[in-house]
Amino acid sequence: MATHEDHFYDVHRVEFETEINISTNNSCHVMMLVEGDSILVETANGTKLVFAYAETFVIPAAAKSYKLTNLGRGRAKVIKAFLK
């Protein structure tokens, strides 16, 4: 769900079972894993990092795109905040 249309930022909840590909659309993404054990984040240039529940991380706009892979059981939920 998007925030109010007058805000200069937006906050989305991303839910996925296995993996999802996301484009940065030339905007930095600030993210937090809010449900699930851990996820693997892989950027288009091959950088890979694992984040656990409640950890916050930043994907720079220059990454262009990235893939989130659920490493736990059940659905993973990530909060994504970015400038519009």
C-alpha positions as CSV (number, residue, x, y, z in Angstrom):
1,M,0.0,0.0,0.0
2,A,1.3,3.4,-0.9
3,T,1.6,6.4,1.5
4,H,-0.3,9.6,1.0
5,E,0.1,11.0,-2.6
6,D,1.5,14.3,-1.2
7,H,4.4,12.7,0.5
8,F,7.8,12.8,-1.2
9,Y,8.5,9.1,-0.2
10,D,6.6,5.9,-0.4
11,V,6.6,2.7,1.8
12,H,5.6,-0.7,0.4
13,R,5.4,-4.1,1.9
14,V,6.9,-6.8,-0.3
15,E,5.7,-10.3,0.3
16,F,7.1,-13.4,-1.4
17,E,7.5,-17.2,-0.9
18,T,10.7,-18.0,-2.8
19,E,12.2,-15.1,-4.6
20,I,11.4,-11.7,-6.2
21,N,13.2,-9.4,-8.6
22,I,13.0,-5.6,-7.9
23,S,14.1,-2.6,-9.9
24,T,15.4,0.4,-8.1
25,N,13.9,2.8,-10.7
26,N,16.8,5.2,-9.9
27,S,15.9,5.5,-6.3
28,C,17.7,4.3,-3.1
29,H,15.7,1.6,-1.2
30,V,15.8,1.3,2.6
31,M,14.5,-2.1,3.6
32,M,13.8,-4.2,6.7
33,L,13.0,-7.9,7.0
34,V,9.8,-7.8,9.2
35,E,8.7,-11.5,8.8
36,G,10.8,-14.6,8.0
37,D,14.1,-16.0,9.2
38,S,16.5,-14.6,6.7
39,I,16.8,-13.5,3.1
40,L,19.6,-13.4,0.5
41,V,20.0,-10.1,-1.4
42,E,21.8,-10.3,-4.7
43,T,22.4,-7.1,-6.8
44,A,22.7,-7.1,-10.6
45,N,26.5,-6.9,-10.3
46,G,26.6,-10.1,-8.3
47,T,27.1,-8.7,-4.8
48,K,25.4,-11.1,-2.3
49,L,24.5,-10.5,1.4
50,V,22.3,-12.4,3.9
51,F,20.0,-10.4,6.3
52,A,18.2,-11.9,9.3
53,Y,14.8,-11.0,10.8
54,A,14.6,-7.3,11.9
55,E,17.8,-6.2,10.1
56,T,17.7,-3.0,8.1
57,F,19.7,-2.6,4.9
58,V,20.1,-0.1,2.0
59,I,20.1,-0.8,-1.7
60,P,21.7,2.1,-3.6
61,A,20.0,3.4,-6.7
62,A,23.1,2.6,-8.7
63,A,22.4,-1.1,-8.1
64,K,19.7,-0.8,-10.8
65,S,18.0,-4.1,-9.7
66,Y,18.3,-6.8,-7.1
67,K,16.8,-10.2,-6.2
68,L,15.5,-11.2,-2.8
69,T,15.5,-14.9,-2.0
70,N,13.7,-16.3,1.0
71,L,16.0,-18.5,3.0
72,G,13.5,-19.5,5.6
73,R,10.2,-21.4,5.8
74,G,6.9,-19.7,5.0
75,R,6.4,-16.2,3.6
76,A,9.0,-13.5,3.8
77,K,7.9,-9.9,4.3
78,V,10.1,-6.9,3.7
79,I,9.3,-3.2,4.2
80,K,10.7,-1.0,1.4
81,A,10.9,2.8,1.8
82,F,12.1,5.0,-1.1
83,L,11.8,8.5,-2.6
84,K,9.2,8.9,-5.3
